[in-house]
Amino acid sequence: AQSVAQPEDQVNVAEGNPLTVKCTYSVSGNPYLFWYVQYPNRGLQFLLKYITGDNLVKGSYGFEAEFNKSQTSFHLKKPSALVSDSALYFCAVRDDTGGFKTIFGAGTRLFVKA
Amino acid sequence: DTEVTQTPKHLVMGMTNKKSLKCEQHMGHRAMYWYKQKAKKPPELMFVYSYEKLSINESVPSRFSPECPNSSLLNLHLHALQPEDSALYLCASSQDLDRDFREQYFGPGTRLTVT
């Protein structure tokens, strides 16, 4: 069975500092991993995905994520946080065993302080 | 155009009402989804349509009835809802259900309140 965990309910970071939002996963087959962001009263917005290839994936708005197969992790990172990055971040996973369902983590709220 | 639109933005309905939520995308996507999201929680999958056919029903109560009239449109018909059904209802689409095109594009949602 697929599962995804985001161990932090909230991450606080000062503007200009690097940020990391953590995600670990469990799948039966090969993982397909995604990060989405949700601003208040809005739908989710796709940031980036890992399917195969380079372990460092670059996405929208300067975000990137590092896939680590041995640690089954897919942490979201940004070198320099902006106040406008404050939002709810969801990690999500699918596998290649034929299921059509995306499993979302519980979400991590990011607060970037000016 | 990478936009998924949803109407209405807000809906208040009584427990005896019948209403419908609408979703539209013009990206040529062949998979469409309905999710329910409670405050500060992840989206919960309700239904998945692939090529206008229902592929997944996550054991959703029959008071929710999905419909996919064509490849661009997805409806969710609501009848005899309960107050606990109050939530943000999100529509999403993806190119198809094939492995290489699995990111989803979400609409802004319909905020539903059942009184």
Interface residues (C-beta under 8 A of the other chain):
Chain A: Y32 F34 Y36 N41 R42 G43 L44 Q45 F46 K49 I51 L88 F90 R94 D96 F100 K101 T102 F104 G105 A106 G107 R109
Chain B: V4 Q6 A31 K40 K41 P42 P43 L45 V48 S50 S55 I56 L90 A92 L97 R99 D100 R102 E103 Q104 Y105 F106 G107 P108 G109 R111
